[in-house]
Amino acid sequence: MARDFPRSRRVAEQIQRELADIIRAGIHDPRVGMVTITEVVVTRDLEHAKAFFTVLGSPQHALQIMQILNHAAGFIRSQLGARMRLRIVPQLNFVYDTSVVRGAYMSSLIDKAVAAETPPGSDDNA
C-alpha cells in the first residue's frame, strides 16, 4: 500500500481554497469568468502543484482559460506565497478537468438507456 502523505494533502487543500479566491478576486481578465478549482495535486516535495479546474462553456473556451491561467501562474504563485506560510511555494500548472463533462455525458447515456427500456404507458408501481 502506498504511503499517505497528510502534509502534502493538507497543503493541496489549502492551495485549492486560496486559488479559488485569488482567481475570483485577482484575475481581472473578463474571459476567465467563473472558474471552479476541482482538485489540487501537490508532489511530495511540494515543488509542483497541478490544479484541475472546470468552467461552464465549450471545451475551446476551457482551453483558452487554461492558457490564460497558465500564463498568469507566476502572478498567482506570488499571491499564493503572500497568503500561505510555506518555505517553498509550488510551481503551478492548470489543467482542464473533463470529469464533470464526462459525468454529465454518462448520466445522459444512462437516462437514454432507462427510457428505452421502459415501454411507454407501463406503470412501474404494479
C-alpha positions in Angstrom: 0.0 0.0 0.0 1.3 3.4 -0.9 2.2 5.8 1.9 -0.2 8.6 2.7 1.3 12.0 3.0 -1.0 14.1 5.0 1.1 17.2 4.9 1.0 17.4 1.1 -2.7 16.6 1.1 -3.3 19.4 3.7 -1.2 21.8 1.6 -3.1 20.9 -1.5 -6.4 21.5 0.2 -5.3 24.9 1.4 -3.9 25.8 -2.1 -7.2 24.8 -3.6 -9.1 27.3 -1.3 -6.6 30.1 -1.9 -6.5 29.6 -5.6 -10.3 29.9 -5.8 -10.1 33.2 -4.0 -7.1 34.5 -5.9 -8.7 33.7 -9.3 -12.0 35.2 -8.3 -10.6 38.4 -6.9 -7.2 38.8 -8.5 -7.6 37.8 -12.2 -9.3 40.7 -13.9 -9.4 39.2 -17.4 -13.1 39.2 -18.4 -12.6 36.0 -20.4 -11.9 33.9 -17.3 -15.4 34.3 -15.7 -16.5 31.6 -13.3 -13.7 29.1 -12.7 -14.1 26.2 -10.2 -11.0 24.6 -8.9 -12.0 20.9 -8.5 -8.7 19.5 -7.2 -5.1 20.3 -6.5 -2.4 17.6 -6.5 0.9 18.5 -4.9 4.1 16.5 -5.3 5.6 15.0 -2.1 8.4 17.6 -2.1 5.9 20.5 -2.5 7.8 21.8 -5.6 5.0 21.4 -8.1 1.2 21.6 -8.0 -1.3 20.6 -10.6 -4.6 22.5 -10.3 -7.6 21.0 -12.0 -10.4 23.3 -12.9 -13.7 23.3 -14.7 -15.7 26.1 -16.3 -19.1 26.4 -18.0 -18.9 26.6 -21.7 -17.3 24.8 -24.6 -14.1 22.9 -24.5 -12.5 25.5 -26.7 -13.4 28.2 -24.1 -11.9 26.0 -21.4 -8.6 25.6 -23.3 -8.4 29.4 -23.7 -8.9 29.8 -20.0 -6.3 27.2 -19.3 -3.8 29.2 -21.4 -4.7 32.4 -19.5 -4.3 30.7 -16.1 -1.0 29.1 -17.0 0.2 32.5 -18.4 -0.8 34.1 -15.1 0.7 31.3 -13.0 3.6 33.5 -11.8 1.3 36.2 -10.5 -1.0 33.6 -8.9 2.0 31.9 -7.3 3.3 35.2 -5.9 -0.2 35.9 -4.4 -0.2 32.3 -3.0 3.1 32.9 -1.4 1.8 36.0 0.3 -1.2 34.1 1.7 0.4 30.9 2.8 3.3 30.2 5.1 5.4 27.8 3.0 9.2 27.7 2.6 8.6 26.7 -1.0 5.6 27.8 -3.0 4.9 25.2 -5.6 5.1 25.9 -9.4 1.6 25.9 -10.6 0.2 24.1 -13.7 -3.5 24.4 -14.5 -5.3 21.5 -16.2 -8.9 21.4 -17.5 -10.9 18.8 -15.6 -13.1 16.8 -18.0 -14.6 14.6 -15.3 -17.7 16.9 -15.0 -18.4 16.8 -18.7 -17.8 13.0 -18.8 -20.1 12.5 -15.8 -22.9 14.5 -17.5 -22.4 12.5 -20.7 -22.5 9.2 -18.8 -25.6 10.3 -16.9 -27.4 11.2 -20.2 -26.5 7.8 -21.6 -28.0 6.1 -18.5 -31.1 8.2 -18.8 -31.5 7.2 -22.5 -31.0 3.5 -21.7 -33.6 3.6 -18.9 -36.0 5.5 -21.2 -35.5 3.0 -24.0 -36.0 0.0 -21.6 -39.3 1.3 -20.1 -42.2 0.8 -22.5 -44.5 3.8 -22.9 -47.7 3.7 -20.9 -46.4 1.0 -18.5 -47.0 1.5 -14.8 -43.9 0.9 -12.6 -45.9 0.8 -9.4 -47.7 -2.6 -10.2 
